[in-house]
């Protein structure tokens, strides 16, 4: 039986590694830097989940709240804005908090109400940004860690020259260090690339939601002061 046949039989008899084993082997041979890259991936996943939960449209601006705010002329016909104020106070969404401020009647002019609601909206938007800055950090840190692992592997590779028994390079050590270098580079980019995409998506989504909230708030303030300020001045 030929040597080639023996090799084929040996490969056939060896059980194929599972997906988990392949991932574990890939991470285990990455050196200490790989542990930090794994932590970065966990942080990026956590930040993405947090951002997705916070930037859901039904959480920021539920359809029921939008419909109620656009019904201010109907409340003006009845002459009572209190049911809408009570509804907004019990809703708890971002748009309901801003809407409750806009129709509270606590401001002497429409311009003053605009300014106060704008400041409050900035605070709300800043709170919604939780998790997005962490993704931006991972975009920068993960490739740098990959570069650190690559550099560490190259140092170990060059240190292996002349460590063999007869003064020749230790090929096993060199191969291991090359694997460390390449695996860290791949892992760093594997974390950074999705982080870039997710960061861009969440930033654009936040901007789009902010524009929609601003538009609804301008309409709300305009309708409120158009239909209720005149009645107060006549009273």
Buried (B, 14 or more C-beta within 10 A) or exposed (E): EEEEEEEEEEEEEEEEEEEEEEEEEBBEBBBEBBEBBBEBBEBBBEBBEBBBEBBEEEBBBBEEBBEBBEEBEEBBEEEEBEEBBEBBEEBEBBBBBBBBBBBBBEBEEBEEBBEBBEEBBEEBBEEBBEBBEBBBBBBEBBBEBBBBBBEBBBEBBEEBEEEBEEEEBBEEBBEBBBBBBBBBBBBBBBBBEBBBEBBEBBBEBBEEBBEBBBEBBEBBBBBBBEBBBEEEEEE
